[in-house]
Structure formats: C-alpha cells, structure tokens
Amino acid sequence: MKQKFDLLPLLLSFHLTVFVGLSFSAVTDLSVEFRKGKTFITWTEDADSTKTYNLYRSDEPITGLSGLSPIVNLPCNTGWDPRHRVRLNIIDLGPQLSDSTGLFVYTPRVDETAYYAITVVTAEGVEDTLLTSGVNTISSPISEEYWPNPWGVIKSESTSWDHTFKLIFWMDYFDWPHKQNLYYDYVGVNINRNIPVGQPAPLMIGLHGWGPYTWNTSGDTLLDTLYPPSFGTNNMVQLTPQDNYYPERNSAWWYGVSNHYGDSTALDGSHPVRAGDTIVDYVAQRIVRCIRWVMADSRFQVDTNRVYLTGVSMGGGGTLTIGWHYPDIFAAISPAIARVIYSSSAFSARYGTREMALTARNGKDVYDWQSIPWLSLNCRTTEFPPIVNMNGSKDGLHPMCQHTLLYQTMTETKRGIWAEWRNVDHVSSGYGAVVPGGYSRFVKNELYPAFSNGTNDDNYGEINPLTNYSDDYATNPVGLSYDSAGIMNGYIDWTSKLHDMGLENDDIVDNEDSISITLKSDSSNTTVDITPRRVQNFPVVPGTTYKWESIDVLTGNSVASGTVLPDPYNLITIENFSISRTGNRLIITYDSLATRLSSAHAVNNNIMLSISPNPFNPATTITIHIPDHMFTKLQVYDVNGKPVKSLFAGITRNGNHSVHWDGRDNDGKTAGNGLYIIKLSAGDKVFAAKAVLMR
C-alpha cells in the first residue's frame, strides 16, 4: 500500500524559510508634502542599518513596480546630518526628525502632479516590491510647482543678541555632485534689533576667508557658533554663509568644483579634475539661491535694492566673482585683499591646467570666467555692480599686479570703482571709507557716476597689453611700477538718495528730460571723466547728440558746456570734467529732436509703450495703447541701432494691444544677453523703451 505524501507542510516551511532568511520589513509611514519649491518626502526606516531605500516617482498611481525605475537609491539615516551631527527638520522651527525617519527633498523642474512610492532593499540587493497604499505608496497625487528660487526651512531662531535665524537650504539633488558632499547646508541670518518691524532694511552678505570650518564639528550647540553676527550693530539684515564644500582643500574658493567631483579619489584623498570636465559654481549657486530666498521672504524684511556683498581674502575673491556672475542682485560689492586672477599655478587641482582648457557651465574658459578684468572687457553691455576695493601693495598672496589689472580694465570700460591700497602685506585692517559715505550708499535702482582717468588718482601701475591673459599674474611682472600706497576716485563725493553732501539743491536727478549730479572734490584742480551708470529714466539713444553743462554750486554760473555722443556701448561720458572743492553740478540733456526713451515705458499724446517683465528671460510682452486707428510698427533694435526683430506692422485699432517677443531675431536665432531698444512708430510719432535680456 502506497503512503500518501502531503506537500503542503513542506511548501509552507520552504516559503517561511525564504522570507525569514531575507528578513524583510516593509518601509512604512511614507509622507509627501510640497512647500515653496521643494517636495519633502519622509518615511519610517527599517531597524537594519545595512538596508537601503528605492524611491519611485510617477505621473500615475504606483500600484506596482513593473516598468518603473527608482529615481534614487538612498542609504539609511538620511534624516541625520553627519557633518554637524544633528537631526534635520523640514518645517519652519519644527521638531527634528526622529532617529528612525528617512528624508529626501525633491526639486520639481516643471509644474505637474506626481505619485511617490518607496521600497526597502537588503544588503544583498534584494528589493521588497510589496506596495501598500498609505504605507509605502501614496494614493493621491502631490501638486508640485517649479520655483525659480525655492525656499528652505528655518531650523532655529534666537533673540539672545539680535534676531538670529539658522536656515537649512536644499539644492537640486540631481544637479549636485553629492557622492562626497550633501546637497543641503546651513546659513545664518541676523536681523538687527534696531530695525522697526515691517521696515525694509539693507541685506549684507559676508564671505569668510580661507580655512577649515565645519568639517570637524560635532554637537547641535555648535550651530550657535557657526553663524555669529559679523558686521556690528548697524541697522541691517546680515547673512553669513559657509564655504565648506571641498574638505580636502578646505574650500572651493566660493565657486565650485568639477561636475565629476567625487567620481574618483586619488591616494592623497583629493578628487582630481579630468579632461573634459566642467567646473560648476555649486557653492556660488547655493549662496545665490539662499540670498534670493531671504530677499523674497517677508519675514526677513529686506530692501531688495540694497543688497551688498563683502569679504576678505578668499572671501574677497568670492565677493568679486559672485557679485559679477550675478549682477542683478547687488547694489555694490566691497572686496578686501582679494584674489582678482585665479592663476593656474595655484588652482590647477581645482580647475585643471590652462592646457586642459576646462570650461564653466556656460562654456567660457573657467580661468577667464573667474577673472574680473576679463569680464569687464568682454561683457561690455552688462551693468555690473560698482566695486569698492582694498588691497596691500606688498601682498605676496594676491599681488598688486592683479589689482593693477583690475583698476586698468575698470577705467578702460568706464565702470564704477573706488579703491585704496596700503603699503602692507596680506592685511585687511586699517583702510578708510574708500568711497565717501561707504559702499552701502549705493542703491541698485539709482543712477551713480562712474569716474575714470582722475587727475588726482595715485599711480596704481600699468600692464600692457590689457588683453594678455597667458600670464597668471601670480607675481608682479618685472618693471611694474606703482605708488606703495594710494587711492582711486575716493576724493570725489556726490549727493545721492542715501548720502547728502548738504549743498543747496543738490539732489540727484534722473528723469526723461535730464540727468543732474552734484559733485565736489577733496583735492584741488580735479578733472575726471564721468560716466552715468545705472541710468533709470533718462533716454540714451545711439547716434543722438546730448548736451552737458557744468554749474558752479557757489555762484550758480555756468562754467563749462559741450556736446557728446553715446559710445558703441550706449554710454555717455563727459571727459575732463572739472570738480572744485565747493562743488559743481553736471547737467545732461537730450536734443529736442531726440527719440523719447525710458527704461521701461514711454507715454506721450495718449500713446503708451510698456515692457514687462523687464529685465526678462527668455521672453517678454510689449504692451501699447493707441488712441485712434492708425498705422503702427513695432521693432526691436540692438544698442548699435541694428534691426533685430520686426514684431508688427499694420493698421491698429484704438485701445490696448500686447505683442509677445520670444527673445529671438528675424532668423529665429536666440538673441544674446544685453540691452535692446523696442521702437514704436505710431502715425507720425516715434517712441522707444529699453529692454534688458538677461539669460
């Protein structure tokens, strides 16, 4: 008689053995929330620290993993910051994440809805694909938005000194070389207690010098010492970021590293650059994103026209590069003992050798892109913030020749610079105000006079040719001669919105009819070339003749006059203008036949032309108002008067009309950065307005 064999107990035993051997424990408590440009994803991790987590994202409900790939595989303990040894928080002033909570912060790049799911993976690489709605997959979509400037989270606040906040800011994980560095960091913001609530205040960003900062730190209380108030007790908002990106070299010099940083490691622990790498300004991007967040967040009450950047030594170099790579943000920048030229002899480990010809993300040679003299000469139509500079003529680290090149090119390009150099080495103290009223006198939306070729400037030396960048300028060239100490333009003062010289009727004027600037000199027999910069309202049209006049403030008499044409870069410069100790008023007017032009709009005889947004990227809308039926033509010109794009020509009915310009020319090619003139011909009238394309 045959014995019956029951397979069921054996099969149950086999399945139990398999699942116990794999030791799965499904991830739980998946939570997804979008806030202010970021999607915060948290979950409860498994107790086994060797396991990792696959995160999935889809535009459809995730009920199974067939056809899906994880957007990222994450280790355990992602809610923990190993550098500062603290738990993160994802809600303003909210609790820290628990020890068992994992975290990923996603940065949407478009407006869309998304579903998320997460699974656990064993150390052997086996994934638990079981999905349970409300446990490790969400059943309702999350509405996500693209924010050009996302916000972060306030970690903590203190009122022990003034009102100090510690912020956490996340970059886009997928645009970040995170193999060696985390995609988030901290920044400190201090609001001086003397600022009335609700009153906008200037924002001051300070960049520290070279050295190790946060890599060997421990303890939550350390965050209280990382970001102390650093600018005294002036009525301002202060932001103090950290450059701790490049641990084996202490810093990234406020710029960035190779896009392949961390892919390979040398024996000395460094991450050498390779042929074809792109040197990306990761650190600068992070700082700028934080700045834009603080500017936009009403809790910090920032006057967005008064944002200033300053720094010492390495921070001075970062002040120059960040200030000029992101010129739309800053009213003025003030570097001290800064590096001006990034020599390959000192920076080949970061940027490669000159022969490797590595580029920044915009395709420019990285050494050129880091050079302020190069930017000044090669980006002539860009309105960079004025520079208030201090350096030592005996500086062996950042030698005088680099500053000579800076002063020469700023003069050549008629840009705003005020400078003092002292007969010292790499020392940042002991300098004067450099510019009368200090660099916080500048306002981003106010005209200021740029001075060049002043007769009372001290000798800062001369380097020829200016366009020779084959020399790294790591040391002073043989034969370079200059005064051991001196100033540039600091002896000339003028009245502006925030700095009154106390003279009668000396307010600065910038309207559709004229420019008026009252100036005086601390030195005798001062003559200087004056170029109005950041003109807001006065029409500057290529090929138009302008009149200028000098009025003696003491007597009210006209002492000089003349005419001037805009240069090829659409700048008006009054050469050899004499300024007395008692003051002279410069008045510039346009010819009566000149085209009426304003920075954003033109209105006359009930005809209106406006542009918004302006500046724009990549497109803008031109709105016109026509009072009667008439023939109209709308065209775009560059600053040299060359036609770029014909937008419309034909009979227009009365009323408002809008025309879209996509930033392309008549051939469909993308127009470059810079200033453009939108010209409206309506009947026998001609109007124009300036538009700035800033990609």
C-alpha positions in Angstrom: 0.0 0.0 0.0 1.4 3.4 -1.1 1.8 6.1 1.5 0.3 9.5 0.7 2.8 12.3 0.8 1.5 15.8 1.9 3.5 18.6 0.1 1.7 21.5 1.9 3.7 21.5 5.1 6.9 21.3 3.1 6.0 24.2 0.9 4.9 26.3 3.8 8.2 25.5 5.5 10.1 26.5 2.4 8.4 29.8 1.9 8.8 30.6 5.6 12.5 29.8 5.4 12.9 32.0 2.4 11.2 35.1 3.8 12.8 34.7 7.3 16.2 34.4 5.6 15.6 37.6 3.6 14.4 39.3 6.8 12.2 41.8 5.0 10.5 44.6 6.9 8.4 46.9 4.6 9.1 50.6 4.9 6.2 52.5 6.4 4.7 55.9 7.1 5.5 57.4 3.7 4.6 61.1 3.8 5.0 63.6 0.9 4.4 67.3 1.1 5.2 70.2 -1.3 6.2 73.5 0.1 7.7 76.6 -1.5 9.5 75.0 -4.4 10.5 71.7 -2.6 8.9 68.3 -2.1 9.7 66.8 1.3 9.5 63.0 1.4 9.8 61.2 4.7 9.3 57.6 5.8 10.0 55.3 8.8 13.2 53.3 8.2 13.8 49.7 9.0 15.9 48.9 12.1 18.5 47.2 9.9 21.1 50.0 9.0 22.5 47.9 6.2 19.4 48.3 4.1 18.8 51.0 1.5 15.7 52.5 0.0 14.5 52.9 -3.6 12.3 56.0 -4.2 9.9 56.0 -7.1 8.1 58.8 -8.8 5.5 58.7 -11.5 2.7 60.8 -13.0 0.3 57.8 -12.5 -0.6 56.0 -9.3 2.1 53.5 -8.3 0.4 50.2 -7.6 3.3 48.0 -8.9 6.9 48.5 -10.0 6.7 47.0 -13.4 8.2 49.4 -16.0 9.4 51.8 -13.2 13.0 52.6 -12.1 13.8 54.3 -8.9 14.8 57.9 -9.2 17.3 57.4 -6.4 18.6 54.7 -4.0 19.2 56.2 -0.6 21.2 54.9 2.4 19.7 54.7 5.9 19.7 57.6 8.3 19.1 60.3 5.7 17.4 62.4 8.4 20.7 62.8 10.1 23.4 65.5 9.2 26.7 63.7 9.7 28.8 66.9 9.3 27.1 68.9 12.1 25.8 65.8 13.9 22.3 67.0 14.2 18.8 65.7 13.1 17.3 67.8 10.3 13.9 69.4 10.4 11.6 70.1 7.5 9.1 72.6 9.0 10.0 76.1 10.0 11.0 76.0 13.6 9.5 72.5 13.7 10.7 69.4 15.6 13.8 67.5 14.5 13.1 64.3 12.5 13.1 61.2 14.7 16.0 58.7 14.7 14.1 56.3 12.5 12.9 58.8 9.9 14.4 58.9 6.5 14.3 62.1 4.3 14.6 63.0 0.6 14.0 66.5 -0.7 13.0 66.7 -4.4 13.2 69.8 -6.5 10.5 70.0 -9.2 11.6 71.4 -12.6 8.1 71.8 -14.0 4.6 72.3 -12.7 3.0 68.8 -12.5 1.3 66.3 -10.3 3.2 63.2 -9.1 2.8 60.0 -7.1 5.6 58.5 -4.9 6.4 55.1 -3.5 9.4 53.7 -1.6 10.7 50.2 -1.0 13.4 48.6 1.1 16.5 46.8 -0.4 18.6 44.4 1.5 22.4 44.5 1.7 22.4 41.6 -0.8 20.5 43.8 -3.3 17.1 42.1 -3.0 14.1 44.5 -3.1 10.8 44.1 -1.3 8.4 45.1 -4.1 5.3 44.9 -2.0 3.4 48.2 -2.2 0.6 49.1 0.2 -1.4 52.3 -0.2 -1.0 54.7 2.7 2.0 52.7 3.9 4.8 52.9 1.3 2.9 54.4 -1.7 0.5 57.4 -1.8 -2.9 57.1 -3.4 -3.5 60.8 -4.1 -1.2 62.9 -6.3 1.0 65.7 -5.0 0.7 69.0 -6.9 4.3 70.3 -7.5 5.4 73.6 -8.8 8.6 74.9 -10.4 10.0 77.7 -8.3 13.0 79.5 -9.9 14.1 80.4 -6.4 12.9 77.8 -3.9 12.8 78.4 -0.2 14.4 76.4 2.5 13.4 75.8 6.2 14.1 77.8 9.3 15.9 75.4 11.7 16.0 77.7 14.7 15.9 81.2 15.9 17.4 83.2 18.8 17.0 86.6 20.3 20.0 86.4 22.6 21.8 89.1 20.6 19.6 90.4 17.9 17.1 88.2 16.0 19.1 85.4 14.5 17.8 82.6 12.3 19.6 79.4 11.2 18.3 78.2 7.8 18.6 74.9 6.0 18.6 75.1 2.2 18.5 72.1 -0.2 19.8 72.3 -3.8 18.5 70.1 -6.6 19.8 66.6 -5.7 20.1 65.6 -9.4 22.2 68.6 -10.3 24.6 68.2 -7.4 27.8 66.1 -7.1 26.6 64.5 -3.9 28.9 61.5 -3.7 31.2 63.3 -1.3 29.0 66.2 -0.2 25.5 66.6 1.0 23.0 68.6 -1.2 22.0 70.8 1.7 23.7 73.2 4.0 23.1 75.9 6.6 23.2 79.7 6.5 22.8 82.2 9.3 20.6 85.3 9.1 20.6 88.1 11.7 18.1 91.0 11.8 19.4 93.8 13.9 17.1 94.6 16.8 17.1 98.4 15.9 15.2 97.8 12.7 11.5 98.5 13.2 9.2 95.6 12.3 7.9 95.9 8.8 10.6 98.4 7.7 12.7 97.1 4.8 16.4 97.0 5.6 19.6 96.5 3.6 20.9 93.0 3.3 24.7 92.4 3.9 26.3 89.1 2.9 29.8 88.4 4.4 32.1 85.8 2.9 34.8 84.4 5.2 38.5 83.8 4.3 40.2 80.5 3.6 40.3 77.8 6.2 38.5 74.7 7.6 35.1 75.5 9.1 32.5 72.8 9.6 34.0 69.5 8.7 35.4 68.6 12.1 32.5 69.7 14.2 30.1 68.0 16.5 27.1 68.7 18.6 23.9 70.6 18.0 25.0 73.6 20.1 27.9 74.1 17.6 25.4 75.6 15.1 25.1 78.5 17.5 28.8 79.4 17.0 29.0 78.7 13.2 27.0 81.7 12.1 27.5 84.6 14.6 26.6 88.2 13.7 29.6 89.6 11.9 29.0 93.2 11.0 28.5 95.0 14.2 25.2 96.7 15.2 24.3 98.6 12.0 20.6 98.6 11.0 20.8 95.8 8.5 20.0 92.2 7.9 23.1 90.0 7.8 23.6 86.7 6.0 26.6 84.5 6.8 27.1 81.5 4.5 29.9 79.0 4.7 32.2 77.6 2.0 32.9 74.1 3.3 32.5 72.3 0.0 36.0 71.0 -0.7 37.0 69.2 2.5 40.5 68.0 1.4 41.3 71.6 0.4 39.2 73.3 3.0 37.1 75.2 0.5 36.0 75.8 -3.1 37.0 79.5 -3.0 33.3 80.4 -3.1 33.0 79.0 -6.6 32.7 75.3 -7.2 34.3 72.1 -8.4 34.3 69.6 -11.3 31.0 68.1 -12.3 32.6 64.8 -11.8 33.9 65.6 -8.3 33.8 62.5 -6.2 33.7 60.0 -9.1 37.4 59.2 -8.4 39.6 59.6 -5.4 43.4 59.9 -5.5 45.7 58.4 -2.9 46.0 61.7 -1.2 42.3 61.9 -0.7 41.7 64.6 -3.4 39.4 64.3 -6.4 41.5 65.3 -9.4 39.9 67.0 -12.4 39.9 65.2 -15.7 39.9 66.2 -19.4 36.5 67.3 -20.5 35.2 68.1 -17.0 33.0 71.2 -16.5 33.9 73.4 -13.5 30.5 74.2 -12.0 29.8 77.0 -9.5 28.0 74.8 -7.0 28.9 76.9 -3.9 28.0 80.2 -5.6 24.7 78.8 -6.8 23.8 77.7 -3.3 24.6 81.1 -1.8 22.7 82.9 -4.5 19.7 80.7 -4.0 19.8 81.5 -0.3 20.1 85.2 -1.0 17.1 85.2 -3.3 15.1 83.3 -0.7 15.9 85.8 2.0 15.1 88.6 -0.3 11.7 87.2 -1.2 10.7 86.1 2.3 8.9 89.0 4.0 9.9 87.7 7.4 13.4 89.0 6.8 12.1 92.4 5.6 14.9 93.0 3.0 15.1 96.1 0.9 15.9 94.3 -2.4 17.5 97.4 -3.9 20.1 97.5 -1.1 21.8 94.1 -1.1 25.6 94.2 -0.6 28.4 91.6 -0.7 31.7 91.8 1.1 34.5 89.5 2.0 38.2 89.2 3.0 41.0 87.4 1.2 39.4 84.2 -0.3 36.0 85.9 0.6 37.2 89.0 -1.3 37.7 86.9 -4.4 34.3 85.3 -3.9 32.8 88.8 -3.5 34.2 89.7 -6.9 33.1 86.6 -8.7 29.7 86.1 -7.2 29.0 89.8 -7.4 29.8 89.9 -11.1 28.4 86.5 -12.0 25.0 87.5 -10.5 25.0 91.3 -11.2 21.2 91.7 -11.0 21.2 91.1 -7.2 23.8 93.5 -5.7 23.8 97.3 -5.2 27.5 97.3 -4.6 30.3 94.9 -3.6 33.3 95.5 -1.4 36.2 93.0 -1.5 39.3 93.3 0.7 42.8 91.9 -0.1 41.0 89.8 -2.8 42.3 87.4 -5.4 41.5 89.0 -8.8 43.1 86.5 -11.2 42.9 82.7 -10.5 46.4 81.6 -11.6 46.6 78.0 -12.9 49.8 77.5 -10.9 47.7 77.8 -7.7 44.4 76.4 -9.0 45.2 73.6 -11.4 44.0 71.0 -8.8 40.6 72.7 -8.8 40.2 74.0 -12.4 42.8 71.9 -14.3 45.8 73.4 -16.2 45.5 76.1 -18.8 46.3 73.5 -21.4 43.2 71.4 -20.4 41.0 74.4 -21.3 38.2 73.3 -18.9 35.1 75.5 -19.0 32.4 76.8 -16.7 28.9 75.6 -17.3 28.2 78.5 -19.7 31.0 77.3 -21.9 33.5 80.0 -21.0 37.1 79.1 -20.1 36.9 78.8 -16.3 40.0 80.9 -15.7 38.6 83.7 -17.9 35.2 83.4 -16.3 36.8 83.8 -12.9 38.7 86.9 -14.0 37.1 90.2 -13.3 39.3 92.1 -15.8 38.3 89.6 -18.4 34.6 90.0 -17.6 34.9 93.8 -17.6 36.5 93.8 -21.1 34.3 91.0 -22.7 30.9 91.8 -21.2 30.7 95.5 -22.0 27.0 95.8 -22.1 26.4 94.1 -18.8 25.8 96.5 -15.9 27.9 95.1 -13.1 27.7 96.4 -9.5 30.2 99.0 -8.5 33.4 97.8 -6.7 34.9 99.3 -3.5 38.2 97.6 -3.3 41.1 97.4 -0.7 44.4 95.7 -1.2 48.0 95.7 0.1 50.8 96.7 -2.3 53.1 94.2 -0.6 50.7 91.4 -0.7 52.5 88.2 -1.6 49.4 86.1 -1.9 47.3 88.4 -4.1 49.9 90.7 -5.6 49.5 94.3 -6.6 49.7 93.4 -10.3 46.3 91.7 -10.1 44.7 94.9 -8.7 46.6 97.0 -11.3 44.8 94.9 -14.0 41.5 95.4 -12.2 41.9 99.2 -12.0 43.1 99.5 -15.6 40.2 97.5 -17.0 37.6 99.3 -14.9 39.0 102.6 -16.2 39.0 101.3 -19.8 35.4 100.1 -19.6 34.2 103.2 -17.6 32.8 101.2 -14.7 32.4 102.3 -11.1 35.4 101.5 -8.9 36.7 103.1 -5.7 40.0 101.8 -4.3 42.6 102.2 -1.6 45.9 100.3 -1.4 48.2 100.4 1.5 51.9 99.7 2.0 51.2 96.4 3.7 51.2 92.7 3.1 48.1 90.5 3.3 46.4 92.7 5.9 42.7 93.6 5.8 42.6 96.2 8.6 43.4 99.9 8.7 41.6 101.1 5.5 39.5 104.2 5.3 36.0 104.6 3.9 37.4 104.4 0.4 34.2 105.9 -1.1 32.6 108.8 0.7 29.6 107.6 2.6 30.7 103.9 2.4 29.6 101.3 -0.1 26.1 101.0 1.4 25.3 104.4 -0.1 24.7 102.7 -3.5 21.2 101.7 -4.4 20.5 99.3 -7.2 17.7 101.3 -8.8 19.6 104.7 -8.6 22.0 106.3 -11.0 25.5 106.8 -9.9 28.6 108.5 -11.5 31.5 106.2 -12.5 34.8 108.1 -12.5 37.9 107.3 -14.7 41.2 109.0 -15.5 41.0 111.2 -12.5 44.0 113.7 -12.3 44.3 113.1 -8.5 44.4 109.3 -8.6 47.6 107.8 -7.3 49.7 105.6 -9.5 48.4 102.0 -9.5 50.7 100.9 -12.3 50.2 99.8 -15.9 50.2 96.4 -17.6 50.3 96.1 -21.4 48.6 94.6 -23.2 45.4 94.5 -21.2 44.1 91.5 -23.1 47.1 89.3 -22.4 45.9 86.5 -20.1 48.6 84.0 -20.8 50.4 85.3 -17.7 48.8 84.1 -14.5 49.8 87.2 -12.6 50.8 85.1 -9.7 53.7 87.5 -9.0 54.3 91.1 -10.1 55.9 91.4 -13.5 59.4 92.8 -13.7 59.4 96.5 -14.1 55.8 97.1 -12.8 55.9 100.5 -11.1 53.3 101.9 -8.7 52.9 104.1 -5.6 53.2 102.0 -2.5 50.0 103.5 -1.1 47.2 105.4 -2.7 43.6 105.9 -3.6 41.5 105.9 -6.7 38.4 108.1 -7.0 37.9 108.2 -3.3 38.5 112.0 -3.2 35.3 112.8 -5.2 31.9 113.0 -3.5 28.4 113.4 -4.8 24.9 113.6 -3.4 22.7 110.6 -3.7 19.5 109.3 -2.1 21.3 108.0 0.9 24.2 110.4 1.1 23.6 114.2 1.3 26.6 116.5 1.0 24.5 119.3 2.4 24.7 121.6 -0.6 21.7 123.6 -1.8 19.5 122.0 -4.4 21.9 119.1 -4.8 19.5 116.2 -5.2 20.4 113.7 -7.9 18.0 113.9 -10.9 17.4 111.1 -13.4 14.2 111.6 -15.4 13.0 111.7 -19.1 14.3 115.2 -19.5 17.7 115.4 -17.8 20.4 114.0 -15.6 21.8 116.2 -12.8 24.6 115.2 -10.4 26.2 117.5 -7.8 29.8 116.7 -7.1 32.7 118.1 -5.1 36.4 117.1 -4.6 38.6 117.0 -1.6 41.6 117.8 -3.8 42.4 120.9 -5.8 42.3 121.0 -9.6 40.4 117.8 -10.1 39.4 116.8 -13.6 37.9 113.4 -14.3 35.8 111.5 -16.9 32.2 111.0 -15.7 30.0 108.2 -17.0 26.5 108.0 -15.6 25.8 104.3 -14.7 22.5 102.6 -13.9 20.5 105.2 -15.7 16.9 104.6 -14.8 14.8 107.0 -16.8 16.9 109.3 -19.0 16.8 108.4 -22.7 20.1 107.3 -24.1 19.7 106.6 -27.8 22.5 105.5 -30.2 23.5 108.3 -32.6 21.8 111.0 -30.6 23.7 114.2 -29.6 23.5 115.2 -25.9 24.3 118.5 -24.3 26.1 118.8 -21.0 26.8 121.8 -18.7 28.8 122.4 -15.5 27.2 124.8 -13.0 29.4 126.3 -10.2 27.4 125.5 -7.0 28.8 128.5 -5.2 27.9 131.2 -7.8 25.2 129.4 -9.8 27.1 130.3 -13.0 27.7 128.1 -16.0 31.4 127.4 -16.2 31.7 124.8 -19.0 29.5 123.1 -21.6 29.6 120.9 -24.6 28.0 118.0 -26.6 28.6 114.3 -26.5 27.5 111.2 -28.4 26.9 107.8 -26.8 29.8 105.4 -27.3 29.4 102.0 -29.0 28.1 100.5 -25.7 25.5 103.2 -25.3 27.3 105.1 -22.6 27.5 108.8 -22.2 30.9 110.0 -20.9 31.7 113.6 -20.1 35.5 113.8 -20.4 37.8 116.1 -18.4 35.0 117.4 -16.2 36.4 119.9 -13.6 35.2 119.5 -10.0 36.0 122.1 -7.3 36.2 121.9 -3.6 32.9 123.9 -3.3 31.1 121.8 -5.9 29.9 121.6 -9.5 26.6 120.4 -10.8 26.7 118.3 -14.0 23.5 118.6 -16.1 23.0 116.4 -19.2 20.0 117.0 -21.5 19.0 115.5 -24.9 18.5 117.3 -28.2 14.9 118.4 -28.7 14.6 116.1 -31.8 15.8 113.0 -29.9 13.7 110.0 -29.6 11.9 109.8 -26.3 13.1 106.8 -24.4 12.7 105.4 -20.9 13.9 102.3 -19.2 10.5 100.6 -19.2 7.8 102.7 -20.8 7.1 105.8 -23.0 4.0 107.9 -22.8 3.0 110.9 -24.9 -0.2 112.1 -26.7 -2.1 109.2 -25.1 0.2 106.7 -26.8 1.8 104.3 -24.4 4.6 101.7 -24.8 5.5 99.4 -21.9 7.5 96.2 -21.4 7.0 93.6 -18.8 8.9 91.7 -17.4 12.0 93.8 -17.8 14.7 92.6 -17.4 13.4 89.4 -18.9 14.4 85.8 -19.7 13.6 84.3 -22.1 10.5 86.3 -23.3 8.7 89.5 -22.6 5.4 91.2 -23.5 5.3 94.6 -25.1 2.0 96.5 -24.4 1.0 99.5 -26.5 -2.0 101.9 -26.2 -3.2 103.6 -29.3 -5.9 106.4 -29.0 -7.1 106.2 -32.7 -7.0 103.9 -35.7 -3.5 104.4 -37.2 -0.6 102.6 -38.9 1.8 101.3 -36.3 5.1 99.4 -36.5 6.9 97.7 -33.6 10.5 96.7 -33.9 13.5 95.6 -31.8 17.0 97.1 -32.2 20.3 96.4 -30.6 22.2 99.1 -28.8 24.0 100.0 -32.1 20.8 100.6 -33.9 20.9 97.3 -35.9 17.4 95.8 -36.5 16.9 92.6 -34.6 13.2 91.6 -34.8 10.2 93.0 -36.6 7.2 92.4 -34.3 4.3 94.0 -36.0 3.4 96.4 -38.9 -0.1 97.3 -39.9 -3.3 99.3 -39.1 -4.1 99.2 -35.3 -7.4 99.9 -33.8 -7.7 102.2 -30.8 -7.1 100.5 -27.4 -4.6 98.3 -25.7 -2.6 95.7 -27.6 0.0 93.2 -26.5 2.8 91.7 -28.5 5.0 88.8 -27.4 8.7 88.7 -28.1 10.4 85.4 -27.5 13.9 86.8 -27.4 14.7 85.6 -31.0 15.8 87.6 -34.0 14.2 87.7 -37.5 16.1 84.5 -38.4 14.8 82.6 -35.4 18.1 82.7 -33.6 18.4 83.3 -29.9 19.3 86.9 -29.1 22.2 87.4 -26.8 22.3 89.0 -23.3 22.2 92.7 -23.2 20.3 95.9 -23.8 17.7 96.2 -26.6 15.6 99.1 -27.8 11.9 98.5 -28.5 10.8 101.1 -31.0 7.1 102.0 -31.7 6.1 104.1 -34.7 2.5 105.3 -34.4 1.3 107.7 -37.0 3.9 110.4 -37.2 5.2 109.8 -33.6 8.1 107.6 -32.6 8.6 106.1 -29.1 11.1 103.7 -27.7 12.0 101.9 -24.5 14.9 99.9 -23.2 14.6 96.2 -22.6 17.2 94.0 -20.9 17.6 90.4 -21.9 19.3 88.5 -19.1 19.7 84.8 -19.7 
